[in-house]
Amino acid sequence: MVKDSNKASVISIAGETGGFNRARLARLPAQVHRLREKAEQLLQQRLKALFDGADDALFDLADKASSNHDQNLYFEAMREVRLRRRDIEAGYIARLDEAFSGLLRTGNGGGPSEAEAETPDIAVDLDNLSLVDNEQLECHVAVESMVSKALERVAEPAQHIALRLDSLVPIKVYQQNNPLGPDVLCNSFYSAIESLQVDIKVKLVLLKLFDKAVVAKLDKIYTVLNNLLIQQNVLPSLTVKGDARRRPKAKAQGSGEGAGSPVLSQLRGLLHGAAQESEAGRGAAVSSLPSGDLGQVLTQLQQSQVDALATGGQLGALLSVAQLVEMIQQQNRGRELAQVDRDVINLINMLFQFVLDDGNLAEPMKALIARLQIPLLKVAVADNDFFNRPGHPARRLLNEMATAGLGWQAAEDGSLDDPLYKKMSELVRCLLADFDNDVTLFEKLLQDFIAFLDKETRRATVLERRTVDAEDGKARSEQARALVSEQLDAIIDNRTLPHCVHKILNEPWHNLLFLTCLKQGQESEEWSAHCDTAQDLIWSVTAPLDREGKPRLMKLLPDLLMRLQKGFEGISHSPFETNKLLDDLKLEHLKRLRMEHPVQAQAAEPSQPSLPSAEVTPAVPEPTAQVSEVASEATPEPTSKVDALDPQLLVQVDGFVQGCWFEFQEPDSAPVRCRLAAVIKSVDKYIFVNRTGVKVAEKSREQLAMALQNESVRMLDDGKLFDRALESVIGDLRKSRSGVA
């Protein structure tokens, strides 16, 4: 057990050390390095402007102050800001470096960084422990407001940076983990100034100055940074308007089509190998359907789906390859599909079949995404690079929808009217109704959907942070109470004590030690002093009053009573109860001092009711029950099932990382999808929240391992859906080819 319980052990699994971040930075692609260096140069210039104006702003506030206290507050803040200016600037850049290094963290759930998750020491209410005080909450609200206003102005250029970074690094980049997005920039500055020893008013002033000096200039900063990436040929089409943004759609006919796409060529080779057939030359006498005509036929099929939805109907199951080919050829008699188009139809069908078979999405989400079969088929037929380009907007949109749907589940009544499902339905309807052959529609809808998700995520993050803070506080409380009980048990050492002494130790002094443990920790002077007082109290009613003991007691009593009185006042203990306890203690001491031979009398007649110790001593179980109560709460009861656990399952649980999604399936209950929000090791708790940030489950390490063993919980795969589908199709085709061979 950790002695310093000043903070519970809440594990932010994504956290890294500074040195490791530097090692990661060295592995970033060259384009990202140049972007980082340019961004930090621009931001340092803006920070210089901020701090150059901070003195004037604080001086003006001091000049306008209505009291000497406020005036001194601003003058002292001016001095503190001057002294800490370089530290703040360096800390801010270090946090940006950490955000950039996070772009190489595979498996990162994009949750809050360790710096964001830290909770400073604040006042603790004994009855209702809360770790988010009003001042901290006020700062968080100011930061959230700043981020929200920034996104209203610069959402598109910020998203362009995110999309370009996403094409260069292994993890998904979006608003929250974009190192140059408003969310990271604003929260990093707040983290850099959080440790300043200044009043909350001054921190709010600094945040306003940051808003004016940095956030207000983000449009110009983003223009420079996006241009830098364009110059390095990183998704240059994002900034080009109109037809220039469309990728070439002209295709040669015949088996040579798709030769420019290595992935499509590989897939076609596996496809024909698996089928053990080659249709080169088949139908040579029959004219092939041109790609442009095929696109028109697919548009007609797409329109029929729109008509079905418009009349209140539901789309049927995924169209099979045979159904698609038959429907296409019915409208184009005398002409067959080119082999490459047949192959593309086959491959798209296999990809969407993977979606329908995927256990990571709820059934309504699968059905919704499956409606994109025809639009994505049109994209794949028109653009050979579709299979070879991970950053293709159509692929990214599919991935974003699947990732968003990972934690989604229908309401208990089966209704589908929540905001996420409605937004995705609107997006699908828009694609079915409006997509012809311009891929920029996917880009537009992608940006709109990501902006929607960012708002949803920000709301969920605030709630999740409060949930984790509350659980952290609860853990700290449990840990502190257990430590206090353990300490008092050791001090009492099973000795029989008068009733008033038990009452003092188990009530006010227990609470005093509890608060001291939370605020100052077990290594503090205050903790040691209060423990010494408890030991002196017990000595005063148990020590033999011989020639040395009696004078020592007489000398100790005034100081002991004063320390007890001060301790009671420190926790605002009831004055009436305080006086009663101290009066009873004084009577106990007087009885002991009046005894002529207390030691011999105790030894001769330990059970005599006339003796003071017997007269006021209650049953022994009282202190044991009181002092040990919290310890039993903090320690999970072992179960007989633990011995039957596979040790490898415990290792698997230890590997769970923050942000991973799970599905819990308890007997006679609907499945619950949730995300691992925090691991609190001090009390062995894994905290799970739903998509909106609300706590839905709490498990111990052994409970999770047992759930894995009895298959009542499973980990969901949050990898990119299209990439997983493509890997699955390639794997299946290779197996089929090996089996045939």
C-alpha positions in Angstrom: 0.0 0.0 0.0 1.4 3.4 -0.9 2.1 5.5 2.1 1.5 8.8 0.4 -2.2 8.8 -0.3 -2.2 12.4 -1.4 -3.5 11.1 -4.7 -5.1 7.8 -5.6 -3.4 5.7 -8.1 -5.5 6.5 -11.2 -3.6 5.1 -14.1 -3.6 7.1 -17.4 -2.3 4.3 -19.5 -1.5 6.5 -22.5 1.0 8.6 -20.4 4.6 8.6 -21.4 7.8 10.0 -19.9 9.4 13.1 -21.5 12.4 11.1 -22.6 10.2 8.5 -24.3 8.3 11.3 -26.0 11.5 12.6 -27.4 12.3 9.2 -28.7 8.9 9.0 -30.4 9.3 12.5 -31.9 12.4 11.3 -33.7 10.3 8.6 -35.4 7.8 11.0 -36.8 7.7 11.4 -40.6 9.7 14.2 -42.0 6.6 16.1 -43.1 5.2 16.0 -39.5 8.6 17.2 -38.1 8.5 20.2 -40.3 4.9 20.9 -39.4 5.7 20.6 -35.7 8.8 22.9 -35.9 6.9 25.6 -37.9 3.8 25.4 -35.6 5.9 25.8 -32.4 7.8 28.7 -33.9 4.5 30.5 -34.7 3.0 29.7 -31.3 6.1 30.9 -29.5 5.8 34.2 -31.3 2.1 34.5 -30.2 3.1 33.5 -26.6 5.7 36.3 -26.6 3.0 38.7 -27.5 0.8 37.3 -24.8 3.3 37.7 -22.0 4.5 41.1 -23.3 1.0 42.3 -22.8 0.4 40.5 -19.5 2.1 43.1 -17.3 0.0 45.9 -18.8 -3.2 44.0 -18.4 -2.5 43.1 -14.7 -1.3 46.6 -13.9 -4.5 48.0 -15.3 -6.5 45.6 -13.2 -4.5 46.6 -10.1 -5.0 50.3 -10.9 -8.8 49.7 -11.1 -9.0 47.4 -8.0 -11.6 48.4 -5.5 -9.6 47.2 -2.5 -6.0 47.0 -1.3 -6.4 43.2 -1.2 -7.2 43.0 -4.9 -4.6 45.5 -5.8 -1.9 43.5 -4.0 -3.2 40.3 -5.6 -2.6 41.7 -9.1 0.8 43.1 -8.2 1.9 39.8 -6.7 0.6 38.0 -9.8 2.7 40.3 -12.0 5.8 39.2 -10.2 4.9 35.5 -10.3 4.1 35.6 -14.0 7.4 37.4 -14.8 9.3 34.8 -12.8 7.5 31.8 -14.3 7.2 33.0 -17.8 10.0 30.9 -19.3 8.8 27.8 -17.4 5.2 28.3 -18.8 6.5 28.8 -22.4 8.7 25.7 -22.1 5.9 23.7 -20.4 3.5 24.6 -23.2 5.8 23.5 -26.0 6.6 20.3 -24.1 2.9 19.5 -24.0 2.6 20.1 -27.7 5.6 17.8 -28.2 3.8 15.2 -26.1 0.7 15.5 -28.3 2.8 15.0 -31.4 4.6 12.0 -29.9 1.1 10.6 -29.2 0.5 10.3 -33.0 2.7 7.2 -32.9 0.9 5.6 -30.0 -0.8 2.7 -31.6 -4.0 1.7 -29.8 -4.4 5.1 -28.3 -8.1 5.7 -27.7 -7.7 9.4 -28.1 -8.8 10.1 -24.5 -7.5 12.9 -22.3 -3.8 13.1 -21.8 -2.3 12.4 -18.4 -1.7 16.1 -17.9 -5.4 16.7 -18.5 -6.5 13.9 -16.2 -4.5 15.1 -13.2 -6.6 16.5 -10.4 -5.0 19.2 -8.1 -5.3 19.1 -4.3 -8.4 20.9 -3.3 -10.7 21.2 -0.3 -12.4 17.9 0.7 -15.8 17.7 2.3 -16.0 14.9 4.8 -19.6 13.9 4.0 -19.6 14.4 0.3 -16.0 14.2 -1.1 -15.6 16.3 -4.3 -12.4 16.7 -6.2 -13.6 19.5 -8.6 -13.9 22.8 -6.7 -15.5 25.8 -8.1 -12.3 27.5 -9.2 -11.1 24.5 -11.2 -14.5 24.1 -12.7 -14.6 27.8 -13.7 -11.3 27.4 -15.5 -12.5 24.3 -17.3 -15.6 26.1 -18.4 -13.5 29.0 -19.7 -11.3 26.6 -21.7 -14.3 24.7 -23.1 -15.8 28.0 -24.1 -12.6 29.1 -25.8 -12.4 25.8 -27.7 -16.0 26.0 -28.8 -15.6 29.5 -30.1 -12.5 28.6 -32.0 -14.1 25.6 -33.7 -16.9 27.9 -34.9 -14.3 29.9 -36.8 -11.6 27.5 -37.8 -13.3 24.1 -37.9 -12.5 23.5 -41.6 -8.7 24.4 -41.6 -8.2 22.6 -38.3 -9.9 19.5 -39.8 -7.7 19.8 -42.9 -4.6 19.6 -40.7 -6.1 16.6 -38.9 -6.9 14.8 -42.2 -3.4 15.5 -43.5 -1.8 14.3 -40.3 -4.0 11.2 -40.4 -2.6 10.3 -43.8 0.9 10.4 -42.4 0.7 8.6 -39.0 -0.5 5.2 -37.9 -3.4 6.3 -35.6 -6.6 8.1 -36.4 -6.3 11.9 -36.0 -9.4 13.9 -35.2 -10.3 17.0 -33.2 -9.3 15.8 -29.7 -5.9 14.3 -30.4 -4.9 16.7 -33.2 -1.8 18.3 -31.7 -2.6 21.6 -33.4 -6.4 21.5 -32.9 -8.0 24.1 -30.6 -8.7 21.4 -28.0 -5.1 20.5 -27.5 -3.8 24.1 -27.9 -6.1 25.5 -25.3 -6.0 22.7 -22.7 -2.1 22.6 -23.0 -2.0 26.3 -22.1 -4.3 25.8 -19.1 -2.1 22.9 -18.0 1.0 25.1 -18.3 -0.4 27.9 -16.0 -2.3 25.6 -13.6 0.6 25.4 -11.1 1.0 29.2 -10.9 0.6 30.4 -7.3 -1.9 33.1 -8.2 -5.6 33.8 -7.6 -8.2 32.3 -9.9 -8.9 35.8 -11.2 -5.4 36.0 -12.6 -5.6 32.6 -14.3 -8.8 33.6 -16.0 -7.1 36.8 -17.1 -4.3 34.8 -18.6 -6.8 32.5 -20.4 -8.4 35.6 -21.9 -5.0 36.9 -23.0 -4.3 33.5 -24.7 -7.7 33.8 -26.4 -6.8 37.2 -27.9 -3.1 36.5 -28.7 -3.3 32.9 -29.9 -6.8 31.5 -30.5 -7.9 34.7 -32.4 -5.0 34.2 -34.8 -5.5 30.5 -35.5 -7.0 31.1 -38.9 -3.7 32.7 -40.1 -1.6 30.1 -38.3 -3.6 27.2 -39.9 -3.3 28.8 -43.3 0.5 28.8 -43.0 0.5 25.2 -41.7 -1.8 23.8 -44.3 0.2 25.5 -47.0 3.3 23.9 -45.6 1.7 20.4 -45.9 0.5 21.2 -49.4 4.0 22.1 -50.4 5.1 18.7 -49.2 2.3 17.1 -51.3 0.2 16.0 -48.4 -3.4 15.7 -49.6 -3.1 18.9 -51.7 -6.6 18.4 -53.1 -8.3 19.3 -49.8 -7.8 23.0 -50.5 -8.8 23.0 -54.2 -12.4 23.8 -55.2 -14.7 22.3 -57.7 -13.9 19.8 -60.3 -10.1 20.1 -59.6 -10.7 18.2 -56.4 -12.0 15.2 -58.2 -9.6 12.4 -58.8 -9.3 11.1 -62.4 -12.1 8.7 -63.2 -11.2 7.7 -66.8 -10.5 3.9 -67.0 -9.2 1.7 -69.7 -11.3 -1.3 -70.5 -10.3 -4.9 -70.2 -8.0 -6.8 -67.9 -5.5 -4.0 -67.7 -7.9 -1.9 -65.6 -6.8 -1.4 -62.1 -3.2 -1.9 -63.0 -2.4 1.4 -61.3 -3.7 0.1 -58.0 -1.4 -2.5 -56.4 -4.0 -3.5 -53.9 -6.7 -4.0 -56.5 -4.3 -6.0 -58.6 -3.5 -8.2 -55.7 -7.1 -8.7 -54.8 -8.0 -9.6 -58.4 -5.2 -12.1 -58.5 -6.3 -13.8 -55.3 -9.9 -13.7 -56.4 -9.3 -15.5 -59.6 -6.9 -17.9 -57.9 -9.6 -18.7 -55.3 -12.2 -19.2 -58.0 -9.7 -21.2 -60.2 -10.9 -19.4 -63.3 -9.7 -16.8 -65.7 -12.1 -15.0 -67.9 -9.5 -13.3 -70.0 -10.9 -13.5 -73.5 -14.3 -14.7 -72.3 -17.0 -12.9 -74.2 -14.5 -11.3 -76.6 -17.2 -11.2 -79.2 -19.6 -9.4 -76.8 -19.2 -5.7 -76.2 -18.4 -4.6 -72.7 -20.4 -2.1 -70.8 -18.4 1.1 -70.5 -17.6 2.3 -67.0 -19.6 5.5 -67.5 -22.7 3.5 -68.4 -22.1 1.2 -65.4 -22.1 4.3 -63.2 -25.4 5.4 -64.6 -26.9 2.0 -64.0 -25.7 2.0 -60.4 -27.1 5.5 -59.9 -30.5 4.1 -61.0 -30.2 1.3 -58.5 -29.3 3.9 -55.9 -32.3 6.0 -56.7 -34.6 3.0 -56.3 -33.3 2.7 -52.7 -34.0 6.4 -52.1 -37.5 5.9 -53.4 -38.0 2.9 -51.0 -36.9 4.9 -48.1 -39.0 7.9 -49.1 -42.2 5.8 -49.1 -41.4 4.5 -45.6 -40.0 1.2 -46.7 -36.9 -0.5 -45.5 -33.9 -1.6 -47.5 -33.5 -5.3 -47.8 -30.5 -7.4 -47.1 -27.2 -6.8 -48.9 -27.4 -7.3 -52.6 -25.5 -10.3 -53.8 -23.0 -10.2 -56.7 -25.4 -12.3 -58.8 -28.3 -9.9 -58.0 -26.2 -6.9 -58.9 -24.9 -8.4 -62.2 -28.4 -9.5 -63.2 -30.0 -6.1 -62.4 -27.2 -4.3 -64.3 -27.4 -6.6 -67.4 -31.2 -6.4 -67.5 -30.9 -2.7 -68.3 -28.1 -3.2 -70.8 -29.0 -6.1 -73.0 -26.3 -7.4 -75.3 -23.5 -6.0 -73.2 -21.7 -7.7 -70.4 -19.7 -6.3 -67.6 -15.9 -6.0 -68.0 -14.1 -8.5 -65.9 -12.5 -5.8 -63.7 -15.9 -4.4 -62.9 -17.2 -7.9 -62.0 -14.2 -8.2 -59.7 -14.8 -4.8 -58.1 -18.5 -5.7 -57.5 -17.4 -9.0 -56.0 -14.8 -7.4 -53.7 -17.2 -4.6 -52.5 -19.8 -7.3 -51.8 -17.2 -9.3 -49.7 -16.3 -6.1 -47.8 -19.9 -5.4 -46.9 -20.5 -9.0 -46.0 -17.7 -8.6 -43.4 -19.5 -5.6 -42.0 -22.8 -7.6 -41.6 -20.9 -10.5 -40.0 -18.8 -8.2 -37.7 -19.7 -8.7 -34.0 -18.3 -5.3 -33.0 -21.4 -3.3 -34.2 -25.0 -3.5 -33.1 -27.4 -4.8 -35.7 -29.1 -1.4 -36.4 -25.7 0.1 -37.0 -24.7 -2.7 -39.4 -28.0 -2.3 -41.4 -27.4 1.5 -41.6 -23.8 1.1 -42.9 -24.8 -1.6 -45.3 -27.0 0.9 -47.2 -23.7 2.4 -48.4 -23.1 -0.6 -50.6 -24.1 1.1 -53.9 -22.4 4.5 -53.3 -19.1 2.8 -52.4 -19.4 0.4 -55.3 -19.8 3.5 -57.6 -16.7 5.0 -56.0 -14.6 1.8 -56.5 -15.7 1.4 -60.1 -14.9 5.0 -60.9 -11.6 5.3 -59.0 -9.0 2.5 -59.2 -7.1 4.1 -56.4 -9.9 3.5 -53.9 -8.5 0.2 -52.6 -5.0 1.5 -52.5 -5.6 4.8 -50.7 -6.2 4.7 -46.9 -7.1 8.4 -46.8 -9.8 8.2 -49.5 -12.7 10.2 -48.1 -15.2 7.4 -48.8 -13.1 4.9 -46.8 -12.5 7.5 -44.0 -16.3 8.2 -43.8 -17.0 4.5 -43.5 -14.4 4.1 -40.8 -15.6 7.2 -38.9 -19.2 5.8 -38.9 -18.1 2.4 -37.7 -15.9 3.9 -35.0 -18.7 6.1 -33.8 -21.1 3.2 -33.8 -18.8 1.0 -31.7 -20.2 2.2 -28.4 -23.7 2.7 -29.7 -26.6 0.6 -28.6 -30.3 0.9 -29.0 -32.5 2.3 -26.2 -34.1 -0.2 -23.8 -37.4 0.3 -25.6 -35.7 -0.4 -29.0 -36.1 3.2 -30.3 -33.6 4.6 -32.7 -34.1 8.3 -32.0 -30.8 9.2 -30.3 -28.7 12.0 -31.9 -25.9 9.7 -33.3 -28.2 7.3 -35.1 -30.2 10.2 -36.5 -27.1 11.9 -37.7 -25.8 8.8 -39.4 -29.2 8.1 -41.0 -29.3 11.6 -42.3 -25.8 11.1 -43.8 -26.7 7.8 -45.5 -29.9 9.4 -47.0 -27.9 12.3 -48.3 -25.4 10.0 -50.0 -28.1 7.8 -51.5 -30.0 10.9 -52.8 -27.2 13.2 -53.9 -24.1 11.1 -54.8 -23.6 10.9 -58.5 -19.9 10.8 -59.3 -18.3 13.7 -57.4 -16.3 12.2 -54.5 -16.1 15.7 -52.9 -19.6 14.9 -51.4 -17.9 12.3 -49.2 -15.3 14.9 -48.1 -18.1 17.4 -47.2 -20.1 14.8 -45.3 -16.9 13.5 -43.6 -16.1 17.0 -42.3 -19.6 17.6 -41.2 -19.8 14.2 -39.4 -16.4 14.7 -37.6 -17.6 18.2 -36.5 -20.7 16.5 -35.0 -18.6 13.9 -33.3 -16.3 16.5 -31.9 -19.2 18.2 -30.1 -20.5 14.9 -28.9 -17.1 13.9 -27.7 -16.4 17.2 -25.8 -19.7 16.8 -23.9 -18.9 13.2 -23.1 -15.3 14.0 -22.1 -16.5 16.6 -19.5 -18.9 14.1 -18.0 -16.4 11.3 -18.1 -13.8 13.5 -16.4 -16.2 14.3 -13.6 -17.1 10.6 -13.3 -13.4 9.6 -13.1 -12.7 12.5 -10.6 -15.6 11.3 -8.4 -14.3 7.7 -8.5 -10.8 9.0 -7.8 -12.1 10.8 -4.8 -14.0 7.8 -3.6 -10.8 5.7 -4.0 -8.8 8.2 -2.1 -11.4 8.3 0.6 -11.5 4.5 1.0 -7.7 4.3 0.9 -7.3 7.1 3.5 -9.9 5.6 5.9 -8.3 2.2 5.6 -4.9 3.7 6.4 -6.3 5.6 9.4 -8.0 2.4 10.7 -4.8 0.5 10.3 -2.8 3.1 12.1 -5.3 3.4 15.0 -5.5 -0.4 15.4 -1.7 -0.4 15.7 -1.7 2.4 18.3 -4.5 0.8 20.4 -2.8 -2.6 20.2 -5.9 -4.5 21.6 -5.6 -2.6 24.9 -8.7 -2.1 27.1 -9.5 1.7 27.1 -12.1 3.8 28.9 -15.2 4.6 26.9 -14.4 8.3 26.4 -11.0 7.5 25.0 -12.5 5.0 22.5 -15.1 7.6 21.5 -12.4 10.2 20.9 -10.2 7.9 18.8 -13.0 6.4 16.8 -14.9 9.6 16.0 -13.2 13.0 16.0 -9.6 11.8 15.9 -10.3 9.3 13.2 -11.8 12.1 11.1 -8.9 14.4 11.8 -6.4 11.7 10.7 -8.5 11.0 7.6 -8.5 14.6 6.5 -4.8 14.9 7.3 -4.0 11.8 5.3 -5.9 13.2 2.3 -4.5 16.7 2.4 -0.9 16.3 3.7 -0.2 12.6 3.4 1.3 10.1 5.9 4.8 11.5 5.6 3.7 15.0 6.8 4.5 16.5 10.2 0.8 17.0 10.9 0.1 13.3 10.5 3.0 12.4 12.8 1.8 15.0 15.4 -1.8 13.6 15.4 -0.5 10.0 15.8 1.7 11.1 18.7 -1.3 12.7 20.3 -3.3 9.5 20.0 -0.4 7.6 21.6 -0.1 10.1 24.4 -3.8 9.9 25.0 -3.7 6.1 25.3 -0.6 6.3 27.5 -2.4 8.7 29.8 -5.1 6.2 30.7 -3.0 3.0 30.6 0.5 3.7 32.0 1.4 2.7 35.5 1.4 5.7 37.9 4.6 5.0 39.7 7.2 7.5 40.8 8.1 8.4 37.3 4.7 7.9 35.6 2.7 10.2 37.9 4.9 13.3 37.5 5.1 12.7 33.8 1.3 12.5 33.5 0.8 15.7 35.5 3.2 17.5 33.1 1.6 15.9 30.0 -2.1 16.6 30.7 -2.3 20.4 30.0 -0.5 20.0 26.7 -2.5 16.9 25.8 -5.8 18.6 26.4 -4.8 21.6 24.4 -3.7 19.4 21.4 -7.0 17.5 21.6 -9.0 20.8 21.8 -7.1 22.2 18.8 -7.7 19.0 16.8 -11.4 19.0 17.5 -11.6 22.7 16.3 -9.6 21.8 13.2 -12.5 19.5 12.0 -15.2 21.8 13.3 -16.4 19.2 15.8 -19.5 20.0 17.8 -18.5 22.3 20.7 -21.0 20.6 22.9 -19.6 17.1 22.1 -16.0 18.5 22.5 -16.7 19.8 26.0 -18.4 16.6 27.0 -15.5 14.4 25.7 -12.9 16.5 27.4 -14.8 16.7 30.7 -15.1 12.9 30.7 -11.4 12.5 30.0 -10.5 14.9 32.8 -12.7 12.9 35.2 -10.9 9.7 34.0 -7.5 11.3 34.7 -8.6 12.6 38.1 -9.8 9.1 39.1 -6.4 7.7 38.1 -4.4 10.4 40.0 -6.5 9.9 43.2 -5.7 6.2 43.2 -3.1 5.5 45.9 -1.7 2.4 44.3 -3.3 2.0 40.9 -0.9 -0.5 39.5 -1.2 -2.9 42.5 -4.9 -2.4 42.7 -5.4 -3.3 39.0 -3.2 -6.3 39.4 -5.0 -7.5 42.5 -8.5 -6.9 41.5 -8.8 -6.4 37.7 -12.5 -7.2 37.6 -13.6 -4.9 40.5 -16.5 -2.7 39.4 -15.3 0.1 41.7 -12.1 0.6 39.7 -12.2 3.5 37.2 -11.0 1.4 34.3 -13.7 -1.2 34.8 -16.3 1.5 35.5 -16.0 3.3 32.2 -14.7 0.6 29.9 -17.2 -0.7 27.3 -17.1 -4.0 25.5 -13.9 -4.5 23.6 -15.5 -5.1 20.2 -16.5 -1.4 19.8 -13.1 -0.1 18.7 -12.4 -3.1 16.6 -15.7 -2.8 14.7 -15.3 1.0 14.2 -11.7 1.1 13.3 -11.8 -1.9 11.0 -15.0 -1.0 9.2 -13.5 0.9 6.3 -10.7 -1.6 5.9 -13.2 -4.3 5.2 -14.9 -2.0 2.7 -11.7 -1.2 0.8 -10.6 -4.9 0.5 -12.6 -7.0 -1.9 -13.8 -10.3 -0.5 -12.0 -13.2 -2.1 -14.1 -15.6 -4.0 -13.8 -19.3 -4.3 -13.8 -18.9 -8.1 -10.4 -17.1 -8.1 -8.5 -20.3 -7.7 -10.1 -21.7 -10.8 -9.0 -18.7 -12.9 -6.6 -19.1 -15.8 -3.6 -17.0 -14.9 -3.3 -15.9 -18.5 -6.7 -14.1 -18.1 -5.3 -11.9 -15.4 -2.4 -11.1 -17.7 -4.9 -10.2 -20.4 -6.8 -7.9 -18.0 -3.5 -6.2 -17.1 -3.1 -5.4 -20.7 -6.4 -3.6 -21.0 -5.7 0.0 -22.0 -7.7 3.2 -21.3 -10.2 3.8 -24.1 -10.8 0.2 -25.1 -14.4 -0.8 -25.8 -16.1 -3.8 -24.2 -19.5 -5.5 -24.3 -20.9 -6.9 -21.0 -23.5 -9.5 -21.3 -24.9 -10.4 -17.9 -27.5 -13.2 -17.6 -31.1 -12.1 -18.2 -29.9 -8.6 -19.1 -29.4 -6.7 -22.4 -25.8 -6.3 -23.5 -24.1 -3.1 -22.4 -21.4 -1.5 -24.5 -18.9 0.6 -22.5 -15.4 2.0 -22.6 -12.6 1.6 -20.0 -12.3 5.1 -18.6 -9.8 4.6 -15.7 -7.9 2.0 -13.7 -7.7 2.9 -10.0 -5.1 0.4 -8.7 -5.1 1.6 -5.1 -8.6 0.0 -4.6 -8.5 -2.4 -7.5 -11.2 -0.8 -9.6 -11.7 -0.7 -13.4 -14.2 2.1 -14.2 -16.3 1.8 -17.4 -18.4 4.5 -19.0 -20.9 4.5 -21.9 -20.7 6.6 -25.0 -21.9 9.7 -23.2 -19.4 9.4 -20.3 -21.8 8.0 -17.7 -20.5 5.3 -15.5 -22.1 1.9 -16.2 -19.9 -0.7 -14.6 -17.2 -1.1 -12.0 -15.1 -4.3 -11.8 -12.1 -5.6 -10.0 -9.2 -7.2 -11.8 -10.3 -10.7 -10.7 -14.0 -10.0 -11.6 -12.9 -9.0 -15.1 -10.8 -12.1 -15.5 -13.7 -14.2 -14.4 -16.0 -12.4 -16.8 -13.6 -13.2 -19.6 -13.5 -16.8 -18.5 -17.3 -17.3 -18.5 -17.6 -15.1 -21.7 -19.8 -12.5 -20.1 -17.5 -9.8 -21.4 -15.7 -9.4 -24.7 -13.3 -6.8 -26.0 -14.5 -4.9 -29.1 -12.1 -4.3 -32.0 -11.8 -0.5 -32.5 -9.6 -0.8 -35.6 -10.6 0.9 -38.8 -13.5 -1.0 -40.2 -12.6 -0.8 -43.9 -9.0 -1.9 -43.2 -10.2 -4.8 -41.0 -12.6 -5.8 -43.8 -9.9 -5.6 -46.4 -7.5 -7.7 -44.3 -10.3 -10.3 -43.7 -11.1 -10.5 -47.4 -7.4 -10.9 -48.4 -7.0 -13.6 -45.6 -10.1 -15.5 -46.8 -9.0 -15.4 -50.4 -5.6 -16.6 -49.5 -7.0 -19.5 -47.5 -9.4 -20.4 -50.3 -6.5 -20.3 -52.8 -4.4 -22.5 -50.6 -7.3 -25.0 -50.1 -7.8 -25.3 -53.8 -4.1 -25.6 -54.5 
